[in-house]
Amino acid sequence: MYALFYSFFEAFPLTYIDIYHFNLGEMGVIFLSAAVGFGLATVIYWAYLYYYMEARIEKHGMVP
């Protein structure tokens, strides 16, 4: 998974700078979209752990 994700970020400059002629500022905005996605995924994961998993563990105990 890490290799796929890393190659995804390595392909950004090749695609957007060479083909679409973005400057470095515009290139940074593309990486900002990934940061927003990471933030949303983290919030959703923490909510899942807190509202679903902790409630389930309190009700049924630890399951294998």
Summary of the structure (lengths in Angstrom):
residues: 64
radius of gyration: 18.9
end to end distance: 26.1
largest distance: 56.7
contacts: 126
relative contact order: 0.07
helix: 86%
strand: 0%
